[in-house]
């Protein structure tokens, strides 16, 4: 008998992938891939040099780790990569980043089957 928790996590990820995703374009330099992503968000808190707490919200994209393939190689997100999300006649461009010393992504499950990629909106293309 296999790990029941891993089987359950796999089933949940399959349901997320089937019913809660939209197609986005993930790119690094001249390489890009269309990938199914679930849109989410993460709130970060940072304290500046004056002790003021700043809340920062990132737009997150949850994707299957195995689907993130650039130039024929599986890869992990890097700061500066771009995610393009089209809605109607507009394309929203997000840069992979996280505030302060936070990493630009994290695994969203203990089995590393899905990534939560943190981004910031940097441009809107279209009318």
HELIX and SHEET records of a PDB file:
HELIX    1   1 UNK A    4  UNK A   19  1                                  16    
HELIX    2   2 UNK A   65  UNK A   67  5                                   3    
SHEET    1   A 7 UNK A 105  UNK A 107  0                                        
SHEET    2   A 7 UNK A 114  UNK A 125 -1                                        
SHEET    3   A 7 UNK A  53  UNK A  64 -1                                        
SHEET    4   A 7 UNK A  31  UNK A  47 -1                                        
SHEET    5   A 7 UNK A  22  UNK A  28 -1                                        
SHEET    6   A 7 UNK A  82  UNK A  87 -1                                        
SHEET    7   A 7 UNK A  90  UNK A  96 -1                                        
SHEET    1   B 2 UNK A  69  UNK A  70  0                                        
SHEET    2   B 2 UNK A  73  UNK A  74 -1                                        
END                                                                             
